[in-house]
Amino acid sequence: MPVREPFCRYGLEDRTMSTDQLIALLALVIMIVQLAVKKDKS
């Protein structure tokens, strides 16, 4: 799945942009949680 691609890249790249990476990861987690909640309710 393409969702796993960023996680691999974050692990391989240096940590100079860790803040941007954390924000991107947070956004991904929030999206996934929202999708899971919608599936549970429907």
Secondary structure, DSSP 8 states (H G I E B T S, - for coil): -TTHHHHHHHHHS-GGGHHHHHHHHHHHHHHHHHHHHHHHH-
